[in-house]
Structure formats: C-alpha cells, structure tokens
Amino acid sequence: MSTTLTVDFFSSLDGYGSAEGWPGYWGKEGPEIIADRVRTFEQEQVLVFGANTFRGFSKFVKIFDEPYYDSLTALPKIVFSSTLEEPLEWENSTVINEDAVTAIERLKRTTDVPMRSHGSISLNRALLAAGLVDRLEVMVFPAVTGKSGYAALLHDGAEFDLELLESTVLDGRTVKLVYKPTLHTGIPEGVGPQPRNAE
C-alpha cells in the first residue's frame, strides 16, 4: 500500500505565491482555470495543510463563492499544527501534532488515497526537500509582482531536477505545468557546454 503526494502552487511569473495589492489569481482567473480547479478537487484525495493556510482557507470557503469550495469542505483534510485543537470549525479536518516530514513519510506508506497540498509554503518546502513530493503542479499566471511579491515556494530552497509530465495553457494565458521533482545531486558528466578539443 502506498500513495502519492502532489504539491499544488499558484505562481506569478517571477515565482511568488502572493503579492501585496493584487487580488486572488492575480486578477487573471478565467473559465478554464475555474474548471481545472473544479476537476482537481472532485477527485478522491486527502488535503494537507499547514496551520496558517488551513486557517485562511477555513475562512475563505465561508466568505467567498468559488465553485470548488464545497468540494474542499467535503474532502478529508489534515492540518499540521501544535496550536490548533479538535474539534475544528472546518468540517472533515484532523489535526496532526507531529513532525510533518515524519508523518507524511508514514502516511505515504500506509494509505492508498492520494494527498494534495496547496499553499502552505514552509510545509511544502520541507516536504520537497525530504524528497516526499511525487508531483509538483505549478500554475503560472501572467503577472510579474516584483517588490510586492511574497510566499515564494522555490526561492532559497532545495535544488531539483524536474521531469515535465504535463503542460496546459488555460484561458489562453495561464500555463499549468506538472513535474516529477527529483532532488538534484550534481551534474552528470558530458552535459552542458563542452571545452573545445585541444589541437
């Protein structure tokens, strides 16, 4: 018995997950993006959150009207936290008060239900660095946030080689890229520019 973990990241072109003064989706949402989200969260899976992202989403689903928010509420959720306590206000949620890397490594071996984590930057950095992420889904929106950007998942973190599994253009302007990440361990011989042969 084993399962997969997908990290799902919304990104500006310059690699940030959020930006001061910009709306959700950087104001670039369209019908194909929304349909992709609906399809994504209709699937059987367990959602994985860090505490801050969990707190945010548990409020968003009550304040905003997105067509996939009912699915988020219905799906089983785990949140890694040493401060949150059950029962939680967001239905179908369970607190795990232990090291996330250790817990996810165990869960991947003991369940066959796929897991997905959206947001939760520090949590997902740790899971990526531990080599526990099977799929990295990056939705690249047509925006450069510059100095206003923050919550960069991949800046100053571990290094990866990425195998492209899927690429899709949504609404003619946003690119969804799905990768299999592998921790980068060095450069193989014979790749990159080669020195000229000595005469």
N, C-alpha and C positions, 0 to 999 in steps of 0.2 A: 504494500500500500504506500503510495506517495502522491504528491500533488505539485502544482506549480504556483509560483508567486509572480504576479505582474505588478510592476510599479508604473503608475499612470501619471504623467506630468504634463500640465499645460505650460507652455513656454513662449515668451516673446522671442524674436529672432536673436536677441543678444543674451538669451539664456536665463531670463528671470521668470519666476512663477507668479509674481505680483508686482504692482507698481503704484506708487502714491499718485492719486488724481486720475487713475484710469479705472473704468468700470470692469465688471466681470467679462471674461472673454476679450478683454481689451476693446470692447465695443464692436467686435468683429464676428459675433455669432451669426449663424445662418441656418436654414432648414436642414442642411446636410449634417452640420455639426450636431444639432439637437437630435436628429435621427440616429446618429452614431452613438450618442450618449444613451438614448433610449435602448438601442440594441445591446450596448455594453452591459447595462445594469438589469436587463431582462434575464441574463444568464445566471445559472446557479453558481454561487460563489460566496465566499466569506470576505467581508470588507475589513481592512486592517487600518487602524488609525493610531496616531499619537494623540496625546491628551488635548493639545491646543486645537488641532484640526478637528477632532471629534467635537469639542465644544462649539467651534464655528459652524460645522455642518448641522449639528443638532438644532441650532438657531435658524440657519438658512432654510431648512426644509419646512419650517413653520412660517417664516416671513415671506419667502419668495415662492412663485408658482412656476416651477420648471417641470416639464412632463415626465422626467425620470425620478423626481424626488420621492414619489410614493414607493418606487422600487427600492431606493436607498433605505427607506424606513422599513420595508418588508424584509430585506435581506438580513441574515445574521451578521453581526458586527463584533469585532474585538477591539478594545482600546487598551493600549499600554499606558499605565498611569500608576503612580504611587500616591496620588491625591484624590482621584475620583473613587467613589464608593457606590456599590449597588444598593438599591435599585436605581438605575439611571432613567432619566426622563425620556430619552430616545429609545423607542421600543427595540427589542431583539438585540440588545447590546450587553456585552460581558466585559468586565474589567479583568485584565491580567496584570498583576503586580509582580513582575519579574523581568529580568533582562530580556529585551525583545529578540536579540540575536539567538540566544539560547532557546527561547520559546518557539520562534519561527522555525528554527532548525528541527526541533522536535515535532512540531505540527506538520511540517512537510513530510516527515517520515510516517506519521500516524493517521493521516486523513487522505481521502482522495477527492475532496472538494477544493476546487481552485481558490486561491486567495488573491485579492487585489488591494493595493494601497494607492490612494490618490491624495496628493498633498503631503503633509507630514514630512517635511524636509529632513530634519535631523534623524528621524527614524529610518527613512528610506536611504539616506547616505550610509548609515550603519549597516543596513541590510545589503546594500550594493557592495560595500567594502568587504563584507563577510562572504561574498560570493553566493548569496542565497536567492538572488533575483534571476528568474528564468526569462522574463520578457520585460523590456523597457519600452513603454509606449509613450512617445513624445508627440504632442500636438503643438506644432509651431505656428503661432499666429503672426500675421503680417504687421508687426509693430516693433519698433526699437524704443525701449523705455529709458535707455541712458541712465542718467543720475537718479531718476525716480524709481528704478527697478530694485527689487529685493527678492529674497527667497529663491536664490539660485541653487538648484539641486546639485549641479555638477561642478560648480566652481570650487577650487581648493580641496577637492575630494580625491578619492582613489582614481587610478587610471584604468581604462578599459579598452579592449578591442571589441568592436561591435559588428555582428553579422546581421545584415539587413534582411528581415523576414517579409515585411510588407511596406508598401508606400502608397498613400492615397491622397489625392487633392480633394478637399471638401469646400464646397461653395466657390470653387474657382480661385481660392486664395490662401486657404489654410492647409498645411501639409501634416498628415498623420504618418509618423514613422514608427515602425515596430522593429525592435532589435533584440537579438540574443546577446547579452553582455557577458564578456569573459574578462576576468582580471588580467591586466596587461603585465606580463612578466619579463619583457625585454623584446628586443628587435631581432628577428631571425636573420641569419646570415644571408647575404645576397639580395636583400630588399633595399629600396631607396637608390639614390644616385650612386653610381659606382665610379671609382677612380679610373682615370684613363690608363690604358696599358702602357707601361714604360717601353720606350723603343730602345 
